[in-house]
């Protein structure tokens, strides 16, 4: 059985041949058209079944990802709670050892900056991050008005529509 791509090439070739004969169709051409239509129908049905199956499977994968993310969040919450309880125990009773595990604390430091005061900080203590992104809606409107903008073009896309 031919691939959908091969059917398309055969179909185009046959149509070109019919056009060269100024629309006149021989019985052989008519037979090829009927076979091609049958093949494309079979292929389309098969492709639609595969598309439906893969879309359904992707839905199952999405559900499983959500389930695993919820499980991970739950596990992280338990771990955080248990570590907090151990920290409280160490603060209350001091460091201790269970078997080969030593339980204690370590000191660290971090900087906390009030978000409302960031602009008031001296320049040498700030990092400026600039993110430039195109305004696609504005660019599309400008192109549609007839403006020419270097490096910008309006592409016409063709997508498959399955009802």
mmCIF file of the C-alpha atoms, coordinates in Angstrom:
data_MODEL
# 
_entry.id   MODEL 
# 
loop_
_atom_site.group_PDB 
_atom_site.id 
_atom_site.type_symbol 
_atom_site.label_atom_id 
_atom_site.label_alt_id 
_atom_site.label_comp_id 
_atom_site.label_asym_id 
_atom_site.label_entity_id 
_atom_site.label_seq_id 
_atom_site.pdbx_PDB_ins_code 
_atom_site.Cartn_x 
_atom_site.Cartn_y 
_atom_site.Cartn_z 
_atom_site.occupancy 
_atom_site.B_iso_or_equiv 
_atom_site.pdbx_formal_charge 
_atom_site.auth_seq_id 
_atom_site.auth_comp_id 
_atom_site.auth_asym_id 
_atom_site.auth_atom_id 
_atom_site.pdbx_PDB_model_num 
ATOM 1   C CA . UNK A 1 1   ? 0.000   0.000  0.000   1.00 0.00 ? 1   UNK A CA 1 
ATOM 2   C CA . UNK A 1 2   ? 1.338   3.448  -0.890  1.00 0.00 ? 2   UNK A CA 1 
ATOM 3   C CA . UNK A 1 3   ? 1.973   6.168  1.638   1.00 0.00 ? 3   UNK A CA 1 
ATOM 4   C CA . UNK A 1 4   ? -0.250  9.239  1.715   1.00 0.00 ? 4   UNK A CA 1 
ATOM 5   C CA . UNK A 1 5   ? 2.668   11.209 0.241   1.00 0.00 ? 5   UNK A CA 1 
ATOM 6   C CA . UNK A 1 6   ? 2.928   8.802  -2.707  1.00 0.00 ? 6   UNK A CA 1 
ATOM 7   C CA . UNK A 1 7   ? -0.831  8.997  -3.269  1.00 0.00 ? 7   UNK A CA 1 
ATOM 8   C CA . UNK A 1 8   ? -0.593  12.776 -3.361  1.00 0.00 ? 8   UNK A CA 1 
ATOM 9   C CA . UNK A 1 9   ? 2.195   12.646 -5.988  1.00 0.00 ? 9   UNK A CA 1 
ATOM 10  C CA . UNK A 1 10  ? 0.228   10.115 -8.069  1.00 0.00 ? 10  UNK A CA 1 
ATOM 11  C CA . UNK A 1 11  ? -2.895  12.252 -7.747  1.00 0.00 ? 11  UNK A CA 1 
ATOM 12  C CA . UNK A 1 12  ? -1.045  15.405 -8.869  1.00 0.00 ? 12  UNK A CA 1 
ATOM 13  C CA . UNK A 1 13  ? 0.546   13.554 -11.777 1.00 0.00 ? 13  UNK A CA 1 
ATOM 14  C CA . UNK A 1 14  ? -2.822  12.231 -12.873 1.00 0.00 ? 14  UNK A CA 1 
ATOM 15  C CA . UNK A 1 15  ? -4.421  15.669 -12.634 1.00 0.00 ? 15  UNK A CA 1 
ATOM 16  C CA . UNK A 1 16  ? -1.563  17.156 -14.693 1.00 0.00 ? 16  UNK A CA 1 
ATOM 17  C CA . UNK A 1 17  ? -2.096  14.450 -17.312 1.00 0.00 ? 17  UNK A CA 1 
ATOM 18  C CA . UNK A 1 18  ? -5.837  15.226 -17.452 1.00 0.00 ? 18  UNK A CA 1 
ATOM 19  C CA . UNK A 1 19  ? -5.069  18.944 -17.805 1.00 0.00 ? 19  UNK A CA 1 
ATOM 20  C CA . UNK A 1 20  ? -2.674  18.221 -20.679 1.00 0.00 ? 20  UNK A CA 1 
ATOM 21  C CA . UNK A 1 21  ? -5.484  16.356 -22.426 1.00 0.00 ? 21  UNK A CA 1 
ATOM 22  C CA . UNK A 1 22  ? -7.683  19.437 -21.927 1.00 0.00 ? 22  UNK A CA 1 
ATOM 23  C CA . UNK A 1 23  ? -9.935  17.753 -19.375 1.00 0.00 ? 23  UNK A CA 1 
ATOM 24  C CA . UNK A 1 24  ? -10.597 14.621 -21.381 1.00 0.00 ? 24  UNK A CA 1 
ATOM 25  C CA . UNK A 1 25  ? -10.506 11.496 -19.209 1.00 0.00 ? 25  UNK A CA 1 
ATOM 26  C CA . UNK A 1 26  ? -9.756  8.068  -20.598 1.00 0.00 ? 26  UNK A CA 1 
ATOM 27  C CA . UNK A 1 27  ? -11.292 4.979  -18.961 1.00 0.00 ? 27  UNK A CA 1 
ATOM 28  C CA . UNK A 1 28  ? -7.837  4.137  -17.537 1.00 0.00 ? 28  UNK A CA 1 
ATOM 29  C CA . UNK A 1 29  ? -7.542  7.612  -15.999 1.00 0.00 ? 29  UNK A CA 1 
ATOM 30  C CA . UNK A 1 30  ? -11.012 7.306  -14.533 1.00 0.00 ? 30  UNK A CA 1 
ATOM 31  C CA . UNK A 1 31  ? -10.033 3.968  -12.997 1.00 0.00 ? 31  UNK A CA 1 
ATOM 32  C CA . UNK A 1 32  ? -6.855  5.525  -11.527 1.00 0.00 ? 32  UNK A CA 1 
ATOM 33  C CA . UNK A 1 33  ? -8.932  8.361  -10.066 1.00 0.00 ? 33  UNK A CA 1 
ATOM 34  C CA . UNK A 1 34  ? -11.304 5.915  -8.411  1.00 0.00 ? 34  UNK A CA 1 
ATOM 35  C CA . UNK A 1 35  ? -8.440  3.825  -7.001  1.00 0.00 ? 35  UNK A CA 1 
ATOM 36  C CA . UNK A 1 36  ? -6.672  6.941  -5.777  1.00 0.00 ? 36  UNK A CA 1 
ATOM 37  C CA . UNK A 1 37  ? -9.832  8.156  -4.071  1.00 0.00 ? 37  UNK A CA 1 
ATOM 38  C CA . UNK A 1 38  ? -10.256 4.776  -2.387  1.00 0.00 ? 38  UNK A CA 1 
ATOM 39  C CA . UNK A 1 39  ? -6.637  4.738  -1.250  1.00 0.00 ? 39  UNK A CA 1 
ATOM 40  C CA . UNK A 1 40  ? -6.729  8.255  0.094   1.00 0.00 ? 40  UNK A CA 1 
ATOM 41  C CA . UNK A 1 41  ? -9.936  7.460  1.957   1.00 0.00 ? 41  UNK A CA 1 
ATOM 42  C CA . UNK A 1 42  ? -8.333  4.361  3.488   1.00 0.00 ? 42  UNK A CA 1 
ATOM 43  C CA . UNK A 1 43  ? -5.190  6.253  4.383   1.00 0.00 ? 43  UNK A CA 1 
ATOM 44  C CA . UNK A 1 44  ? -7.148  9.175  5.830   1.00 0.00 ? 44  UNK A CA 1 
ATOM 45  C CA . UNK A 1 45  ? -9.239  6.843  7.971   1.00 0.00 ? 45  UNK A CA 1 
ATOM 46  C CA . UNK A 1 46  ? -6.089  5.055  9.156   1.00 0.00 ? 46  UNK A CA 1 
ATOM 47  C CA . UNK A 1 47  ? -4.334  8.361  9.880   1.00 0.00 ? 47  UNK A CA 1 
ATOM 48  C CA . UNK A 1 48  ? -7.368  9.689  11.779  1.00 0.00 ? 48  UNK A CA 1 
ATOM 49  C CA . UNK A 1 49  ? -7.414  6.527  13.895  1.00 0.00 ? 49  UNK A CA 1 
ATOM 50  C CA . UNK A 1 50  ? -3.713  6.978  14.723  1.00 0.00 ? 50  UNK A CA 1 
ATOM 51  C CA . UNK A 1 51  ? -4.213  10.684 15.485  1.00 0.00 ? 51  UNK A CA 1 
ATOM 52  C CA . UNK A 1 52  ? -7.153  9.890  17.776  1.00 0.00 ? 52  UNK A CA 1 
ATOM 53  C CA . UNK A 1 53  ? -5.215  7.134  19.521  1.00 0.00 ? 53  UNK A CA 1 
ATOM 54  C CA . UNK A 1 54  ? -2.132  9.302  20.067  1.00 0.00 ? 54  UNK A CA 1 
ATOM 55  C CA . UNK A 1 55  ? -4.223  12.269 21.288  1.00 0.00 ? 55  UNK A CA 1 
ATOM 56  C CA . UNK A 1 56  ? -5.985  9.964  23.744  1.00 0.00 ? 56  UNK A CA 1 
ATOM 57  C CA . UNK A 1 57  ? -2.672  8.526  24.933  1.00 0.00 ? 57  UNK A CA 1 
ATOM 58  C CA . UNK A 1 58  ? -1.276  12.051 25.371  1.00 0.00 ? 58  UNK A CA 1 
ATOM 59  C CA . UNK A 1 59  ? -4.288  12.833 27.572  1.00 0.00 ? 59  UNK A CA 1 
ATOM 60  C CA . UNK A 1 60  ? -3.431  9.818  29.728  1.00 0.00 ? 60  UNK A CA 1 
ATOM 61  C CA . UNK A 1 61  ? 0.194   10.968 29.918  1.00 0.00 ? 61  UNK A CA 1 
ATOM 62  C CA . UNK A 1 62  ? -0.938  14.462 30.983  1.00 0.00 ? 62  UNK A CA 1 
ATOM 63  C CA . UNK A 1 63  ? -3.125  12.940 33.715  1.00 0.00 ? 63  UNK A CA 1 
ATOM 64  C CA . UNK A 1 64  ? -0.241  10.790 34.939  1.00 0.00 ? 64  UNK A CA 1 
ATOM 65  C CA . UNK A 1 65  ? 2.110   13.794 34.977  1.00 0.00 ? 65  UNK A CA 1 
ATOM 66  C CA . UNK A 1 66  ? -0.411  15.727 37.112  1.00 0.00 ? 66  UNK A CA 1 
ATOM 67  C CA . UNK A 1 67  ? -0.783  12.745 39.454  1.00 0.00 ? 67  UNK A CA 1 
ATOM 68  C CA . UNK A 1 68  ? 3.008   12.399 39.830  1.00 0.00 ? 68  UNK A CA 1 
ATOM 69  C CA . UNK A 1 69  ? 3.447   16.153 40.375  1.00 0.00 ? 69  UNK A CA 1 
ATOM 70  C CA . UNK A 1 70  ? 0.827   16.052 43.145  1.00 0.00 ? 70  UNK A CA 1 
ATOM 71  C CA . UNK A 1 71  ? 2.599   13.046 44.706  1.00 0.00 ? 71  UNK A CA 1 
ATOM 72  C CA . UNK A 1 72  ? 5.955   14.853 44.525  1.00 0.00 ? 72  UNK A CA 1 
ATOM 73  C CA . UNK A 1 73  ? 4.448   17.958 46.135  1.00 0.00 ? 73  UNK A CA 1 
ATOM 74  C CA . UNK A 1 74  ? 2.991   15.785 48.908  1.00 0.00 ? 74  UNK A CA 1 
ATOM 75  C CA . UNK A 1 75  ? 6.353   14.052 49.490  1.00 0.00 ? 75  UNK A CA 1 
ATOM 76  C CA . UNK A 1 76  ? 8.222   17.380 49.553  1.00 0.00 ? 76  UNK A CA 1 
ATOM 77  C CA . UNK A 1 77  ? 5.728   18.687 52.092  1.00 0.00 ? 77  UNK A CA 1 
ATOM 78  C CA . UNK A 1 78  ? 6.280   15.658 54.350  1.00 0.00 ? 78  UNK A CA 1 
ATOM 79  C CA . UNK A 1 79  ? 10.079  15.946 54.065  1.00 0.00 ? 79  UNK A CA 1 
ATOM 80  C CA . UNK A 1 80  ? 9.937   19.684 54.867  1.00 0.00 ? 80  UNK A CA 1 
ATOM 81  C CA . UNK A 1 81  ? 7.689   19.058 57.896  1.00 0.00 ? 81  UNK A CA 1 
ATOM 82  C CA . UNK A 1 82  ? 9.939   16.268 59.221  1.00 0.00 ? 82  UNK A CA 1 
ATOM 83  C CA . UNK A 1 83  ? 13.077  18.399 58.799  1.00 0.00 ? 83  UNK A CA 1 
ATOM 84  C CA . UNK A 1 84  ? 11.359  21.273 60.613  1.00 0.00 ? 84  UNK A CA 1 
ATOM 85  C CA . UNK A 1 85  ? 10.498  18.904 63.490  1.00 0.00 ? 85  UNK A CA 1 
ATOM 86  C CA . UNK A 1 86  ? 14.127  17.705 63.664  1.00 0.00 ? 86  UNK A CA 1 
ATOM 87  C CA . UNK A 1 87  ? 15.324  21.330 63.683  1.00 0.00 ? 87  UNK A CA 1 
ATOM 88  C CA . UNK A 1 88  ? 13.000  22.111 66.593  1.00 0.00 ? 88  UNK A CA 1 
ATOM 89  C CA . UNK A 1 89  ? 14.363  19.043 68.446  1.00 0.00 ? 89  UNK A CA 1 
ATOM 90  C CA . UNK A 1 90  ? 17.977  20.143 67.881  1.00 0.00 ? 90  UNK A CA 1 
ATOM 91  C CA . UNK A 1 91  ? 17.182  23.698 69.026  1.00 0.00 ? 91  UNK A CA 1 
ATOM 92  C CA . UNK A 1 92  ? 15.467  22.302 72.121  1.00 0.00 ? 92  UNK A CA 1 
ATOM 93  C CA . UNK A 1 93  ? 17.886  19.502 73.125  1.00 0.00 ? 93  UNK A CA 1 
ATOM 94  C CA . UNK A 1 94  ? 21.105  20.379 71.273  1.00 0.00 ? 94  UNK A CA 1 
ATOM 95  C CA . UNK A 1 95  ? 22.967  18.288 68.734  1.00 0.00 ? 95  UNK A CA 1 
ATOM 96  C CA . UNK A 1 96  ? 22.892  14.507 69.058  1.00 0.00 ? 96  UNK A CA 1 
ATOM 97  C CA . UNK A 1 97  ? 23.847  11.306 67.289  1.00 0.00 ? 97  UNK A CA 1 
ATOM 98  C CA . UNK A 1 98  ? 21.711  8.302  66.318  1.00 0.00 ? 98  UNK A CA 1 
ATOM 99  C CA . UNK A 1 99  ? 23.909  5.442  65.132  1.00 0.00 ? 99  UNK A CA 1 
ATOM 100 C CA . UNK A 1 100 ? 26.198  6.974  62.505  1.00 0.00 ? 100 UNK A CA 1 
ATOM 101 C CA . UNK A 1 101 ? 23.861  9.917  61.826  1.00 0.00 ? 101 UNK A CA 1 
ATOM 102 C CA . UNK A 1 102 ? 24.836  13.188 63.471  1.00 0.00 ? 102 UNK A CA 1 
ATOM 103 C CA . UNK A 1 103 ? 21.944  15.607 63.901  1.00 0.00 ? 103 UNK A CA 1 
ATOM 104 C CA . UNK A 1 104 ? 22.818  19.264 64.423  1.00 0.00 ? 104 UNK A CA 1 
ATOM 105 C CA . UNK A 1 105 ? 22.600  22.718 62.883  1.00 0.00 ? 105 UNK A CA 1 
ATOM 106 C CA . UNK A 1 106 ? 24.784  24.791 60.653  1.00 0.00 ? 106 UNK A CA 1 
ATOM 107 C CA . UNK A 1 107 ? 24.749  28.526 60.264  1.00 0.00 ? 107 UNK A CA 1 
ATOM 108 C CA . UNK A 1 108 ? 24.208  30.285 56.975  1.00 0.00 ? 108 UNK A CA 1 
ATOM 109 C CA . UNK A 1 109 ? 23.183  33.740 55.895  1.00 0.00 ? 109 UNK A CA 1 
ATOM 110 C CA . UNK A 1 110 ? 21.069  35.204 53.143  1.00 0.00 ? 110 UNK A CA 1 
ATOM 111 C CA . UNK A 1 111 ? 20.063  38.673 52.035  1.00 0.00 ? 111 UNK A CA 1 
ATOM 112 C CA . UNK A 1 112 ? 16.448  39.720 52.078  1.00 0.00 ? 112 UNK A CA 1 
ATOM 113 C CA . UNK A 1 113 ? 15.506  42.877 50.198  1.00 0.00 ? 113 UNK A CA 1 
ATOM 114 C CA . UNK A 1 114 ? 12.177  44.652 50.540  1.00 0.00 ? 114 UNK A CA 1 
ATOM 115 C CA . UNK A 1 115 ? 10.727  44.619 46.991  1.00 0.00 ? 115 UNK A CA 1 
ATOM 116 C CA . UNK A 1 116 ? 9.361   48.138 47.511  1.00 0.00 ? 116 UNK A CA 1 
ATOM 117 C CA . UNK A 1 117 ? 12.879  49.469 48.230  1.00 0.00 ? 117 UNK A CA 1 
ATOM 118 C CA . UNK A 1 118 ? 14.751  47.940 45.259  1.00 0.00 ? 118 UNK A CA 1 
ATOM 119 C CA . UNK A 1 119 ? 14.628  51.159 43.240  1.00 0.00 ? 119 UNK A CA 1 
ATOM 120 C CA . UNK A 1 120 ? 16.111  53.112 46.165  1.00 0.00 ? 120 UNK A CA 1 
ATOM 121 C CA . UNK A 1 121 ? 19.224  50.911 46.331  1.00 0.00 ? 121 UNK A CA 1 
ATOM 122 C CA . UNK A 1 122 ? 22.503  52.426 45.103  1.00 0.00 ? 122 UNK A CA 1 
ATOM 123 C CA . UNK A 1 123 ? 23.275  51.542 41.476  1.00 0.00 ? 123 UNK A CA 1 
ATOM 124 C CA . UNK A 1 124 ? 26.326  49.421 42.364  1.00 0.00 ? 124 UNK A CA 1 
ATOM 125 C CA . UNK A 1 125 ? 24.028  47.061 44.304  1.00 0.00 ? 125 UNK A CA 1 
ATOM 126 C CA . UNK A 1 126 ? 21.536  46.505 41.520  1.00 0.00 ? 126 UNK A CA 1 
ATOM 127 C CA . UNK A 1 127 ? 21.508  44.359 38.418  1.00 0.00 ? 127 UNK A CA 1 
ATOM 128 C CA . UNK A 1 128 ? 19.367  45.569 35.557  1.00 0.00 ? 128 UNK A CA 1 
ATOM 129 C CA . UNK A 1 129 ? 17.725  42.895 33.452  1.00 0.00 ? 129 UNK A CA 1 
ATOM 130 C CA . UNK A 1 130 ? 16.145  44.002 30.201  1.00 0.00 ? 130 UNK A CA 1 
ATOM 131 C CA . UNK A 1 131 ? 14.040  41.586 28.224  1.00 0.00 ? 131 UNK A CA 1 
ATOM 132 C CA . UNK A 1 132 ? 12.969  42.707 24.787  1.00 0.00 ? 132 UNK A CA 1 
ATOM 133 C CA . UNK A 1 133 ? 10.236  40.837 22.984  1.00 0.00 ? 133 UNK A CA 1 
ATOM 134 C CA . UNK A 1 134 ? 8.415   41.694 19.771  1.00 0.00 ? 134 UNK A CA 1 
ATOM 135 C CA . UNK A 1 135 ? 4.864   43.034 19.993  1.00 0.00 ? 135 UNK A CA 1 
ATOM 136 C CA . UNK A 1 136 ? 3.454   40.517 17.515  1.00 0.00 ? 136 UNK A CA 1 
ATOM 137 C CA . UNK A 1 137 ? -0.074  41.950 17.558  1.00 0.00 ? 137 UNK A CA 1 
ATOM 138 C CA . UNK A 1 138 ? 1.229   45.458 16.890  1.00 0.00 ? 138 UNK A CA 1 
ATOM 139 C CA . UNK A 1 139 ? 3.546   44.176 14.150  1.00 0.00 ? 139 UNK A CA 1 
ATOM 140 C CA . UNK A 1 140 ? 0.702   42.251 12.503  1.00 0.00 ? 140 UNK A CA 1 
ATOM 141 C CA . UNK A 1 141 ? -1.520  45.341 12.572  1.00 0.00 ? 141 UNK A CA 1 
ATOM 142 C CA . UNK A 1 142 ? 1.283   47.433 11.026  1.00 0.00 ? 142 UNK A CA 1 
ATOM 143 C CA . UNK A 1 143 ? 1.945   44.882 8.263   1.00 0.00 ? 143 UNK A CA 1 
ATOM 144 C CA . UNK A 1 144 ? -1.791  44.676 7.530   1.00 0.00 ? 144 UNK A CA 1 
ATOM 145 C CA . UNK A 1 145 ? -1.860  48.487 7.186   1.00 0.00 ? 145 UNK A CA 1 
ATOM 146 C CA . UNK A 1 146 ? 0.821   48.156 4.499   1.00 0.00 ? 146 UNK A CA 1 
ATOM 147 C CA . UNK A 1 147 ? 3.891   49.158 6.517   1.00 0.00 ? 147 UNK A CA 1 
ATOM 148 C CA . UNK A 1 148 ? 7.164   47.434 5.691   1.00 0.00 ? 148 UNK A CA 1 
ATOM 149 C CA . UNK A 1 149 ? 9.316   46.552 8.679   1.00 0.00 ? 149 UNK A CA 1 
ATOM 150 C CA . UNK A 1 150 ? 12.800  45.092 8.175   1.00 0.00 ? 150 UNK A CA 1 
ATOM 151 C CA . UNK A 1 151 ? 13.023  41.524 9.463   1.00 0.00 ? 151 UNK A CA 1 
ATOM 152 C CA . UNK A 1 152 ? 9.263   41.106 9.793   1.00 0.00 ? 152 UNK A CA 1 
ATOM 153 C CA . UNK A 1 153 ? 6.947   39.270 7.460   1.00 0.00 ? 153 UNK A CA 1 
ATOM 154 C CA . UNK A 1 154 ? 3.396   38.022 7.722   1.00 0.00 ? 154 UNK A CA 1 
ATOM 155 C CA . UNK A 1 155 ? 3.225   34.284 7.203   1.00 0.00 ? 155 UNK A CA 1 
ATOM 156 C CA . UNK A 1 156 ? 0.060   32.563 6.101   1.00 0.00 ? 156 UNK A CA 1 
ATOM 157 C CA . UNK A 1 157 ? -0.111  29.188 7.806   1.00 0.00 ? 157 UNK A CA 1 
ATOM 158 C CA . UNK A 1 158 ? -2.270  26.292 6.754   1.00 0.00 ? 158 UNK A CA 1 
ATOM 159 C CA . UNK A 1 159 ? -3.319  23.900 9.488   1.00 0.00 ? 159 UNK A CA 1 
ATOM 160 C CA . UNK A 1 160 ? -5.270  20.690 9.389   1.00 0.00 ? 160 UNK A CA 1 
ATOM 161 C CA . UNK A 1 161 ? -8.895  20.961 10.479  1.00 0.00 ? 161 UNK A CA 1 
ATOM 162 C CA . UNK A 1 162 ? -10.659 17.763 11.518  1.00 0.00 ? 162 UNK A CA 1 
ATOM 163 C CA . UNK A 1 163 ? -14.365 18.064 12.298  1.00 0.00 ? 163 UNK A CA 1 
# 
